[in-house]
Amino acid sequence: MSSFTSVNPTTRKTLKSYRYAPVSELQTVFKQSQQAFLTWKALSLTARIAFLAKVGKQLRHYKE
């Protein structure tokens, strides 16, 4: 299986190499993302706001 590499354009240093995913793995991820979207879509606006507030709090906590 081949791969691709992410490079910092300023320093030209390799950041990380990634393998290409096989089609079967992509299909699984697409199905999972569709289910996650349907779950999210079913939440009330109030529940979404509360969830995103928690995410924001965590991001601020771990901010560099």
C-alpha positions in Angstrom: 0.0 0.0 0.0 1.4 3.4 -0.9 1.5 6.5 1.3 1.8 10.2 1.2 3.8 12.6 3.4 2.9 15.9 5.0 5.7 18.5 4.8 6.1 21.8 6.6 6.3 24.3 3.7 8.5 26.7 5.7 11.1 24.3 7.0 10.6 21.5 4.5 10.7 19.0 7.4 8.5 15.9 7.2 5.7 16.1 9.6 4.2 12.7 9.2 3.6 10.0 6.6 0.1 8.5 6.1 -1.0 5.4 4.3 -3.7 5.4 1.8 -6.8 3.7 3.1 -8.3 0.8 1.3 -11.8 1.3 -0.2 -13.4 -1.1 2.3 -12.1 1.1 5.2 -13.4 4.2 3.5 -16.8 2.7 3.1 -16.9 1.9 6.8 -15.9 5.4 7.8 -18.5 6.9 5.4 -21.2 4.8 6.9 -20.2 5.7 10.5 -20.1 9.4 9.6 -23.6 9.2 8.1 -24.9 7.6 11.3 -23.1 10.3 13.4 -24.8 13.0 11.3 -28.2 11.5 11.7 -27.7 11.3 15.4 -26.5 14.9 15.5 -29.4 16.0 13.3 -31.9 14.5 15.7 -30.6 16.5 18.7 -32.5 19.6 19.7 -30.8 23.0 19.3 -30.4 23.2 23.1 -28.6 19.9 23.2 -26.3 20.9 20.4 -25.5 24.2 22.1 -24.7 22.4 25.4 -22.5 19.9 23.6 -20.5 22.6 21.7 -20.1 24.6 24.9 -18.5 21.6 26.5 -16.2 21.1 23.5 -15.2 24.8 23.6 -14.4 24.5 27.3 -12.2 21.5 26.7 -10.4 23.3 23.8 -9.7 26.3 26.0 -8.4 24.0 28.7 -5.9 22.3 26.4 -5.0 25.4 24.4 -1.2 25.7 23.9 
